[in-house]
């Protein structure tokens, strides 16, 4: 399901308002774990390597993964894996709306069904 389109659908139908979505996005943002931390947990990088990358980031506008590749610590596949792990940890906005009580699980299921019917036409 396209989460952005579903959120727009929820707003258009009046099931949630933009403030609800912004709050859910903020929760999502706070769930985001830095890829350096994930690389440590997955034993892909050492503490020394992570600190070297972070130190280089102070004077360099590049992203963590770009610097790690430039230093030869990671390759593009490693960075893609770390980003996929990072994304998998973040709850979908719809789940956050349910978890925070903005919409009930029952209504969420109804809204999803209505959304699928409208988008499949």
C-alpha positions in Angstrom: 0.0 0.0 0.0 1.2 3.5 -0.8 1.4 5.0 2.6 1.4 8.6 1.4 -1.7 8.1 -0.8 -3.5 6.3 2.1 -2.7 9.2 4.4 -4.0 11.7 1.8 -7.2 9.5 1.5 -7.6 9.6 5.3 -7.3 13.4 5.4 -9.7 13.9 2.4 -12.3 11.7 4.0 -12.0 13.5 7.3 -10.9 10.4 9.2 -7.7 12.2 10.4 -6.4 15.7 10.1 -3.0 17.0 9.0 -1.9 17.5 12.6 -2.5 13.8 13.3 -0.3 12.9 10.3 2.4 15.3 11.4 2.4 13.8 14.9 2.6 10.3 13.4 5.5 11.4 11.2 7.2 12.8 14.3 6.9 9.5 16.0 8.3 7.8 12.9 11.2 10.3 12.9 12.0 9.4 16.5 12.1 5.7 15.7 14.8 6.2 13.1 18.1 4.6 14.2 21.3 6.0 12.7 22.9 3.6 10.2 26.2 3.8 12.1 24.5 2.3 15.2 22.9 -0.4 13.0 26.3 -1.1 11.5 27.8 -1.6 14.9 25.0 -3.9 16.0 25.2 -6.0 12.9 29.1 -6.1 13.3 29.5 -4.5 9.8 31.7 -1.7 11.2 33.9 -1.3 14.2 33.5 1.4 16.8 36.8 3.0 15.5 35.4 3.1 12.0 32.1 4.6 13.0 33.9 7.3 15.0 36.2 8.0 12.0 33.1 8.4 9.7 31.3 10.6 12.2 34.4 12.7 12.7 34.7 13.2 8.9 31.0 14.2 8.8 31.7 17.2 10.9 33.6 18.9 8.1 31.8 17.1 5.2 28.2 17.5 4.1 28.1 13.9 2.8 25.9 11.3 4.3 27.3 8.6 6.6 27.1 5.9 3.9 28.8 8.0 1.3 31.7 8.7 3.7 32.0 5.0 4.7 32.1 4.1 1.0 34.7 6.8 0.3 36.9 5.4 3.2 36.6 1.9 1.8 34.7 0.7 5.0 31.5 -0.2 3.2 30.3 -0.8 -0.4 27.0 0.2 -1.9 25.4 -3.1 -1.1 26.4 -2.7 2.6 24.8 0.7 2.7 21.7 -0.6 1.0 21.4 -3.4 3.6 21.8 -0.9 6.5 19.2 1.4 5.0 16.8 -1.5 4.5 17.3 -2.5 8.2 16.7 1.1 9.2 13.5 1.3 7.2 12.2 -2.0 8.6 12.5 -0.7 12.2 10.2 2.2 11.5 6.5 1.7 12.1 4.2 2.5 9.2 2.2 5.7 9.8 -1.1 3.8 9.8 0.2 1.6 12.7 1.2 4.7 14.6 -2.3 6.2 14.1 -3.8 3.1 15.6 -1.2 2.7 18.4 -1.8 6.3 19.5 -5.6 5.8 19.4 -6.2 8.4 16.6 -8.1 5.7 14.7 -9.3 2.3 16.0 -8.0 -1.0 14.6 -11.6 -1.7 13.3 -11.9 1.6 11.6 -8.4 1.3 10.2 -9.5 -2.0 8.5 -12.6 -0.3 7.1 -10.6 2.6 5.8 -8.1 0.3 4.2 -10.8 -1.6 2.5 -12.5 1.6 1.2 -9.1 2.9 0.0 -8.4 -0.4 -1.9 -11.8 -0.2 -3.5 -11.3 3.4 -4.6 -7.7 2.8 -5.9 -8.5 -0.4 -7.7 -11.2 1.2 -9.9 
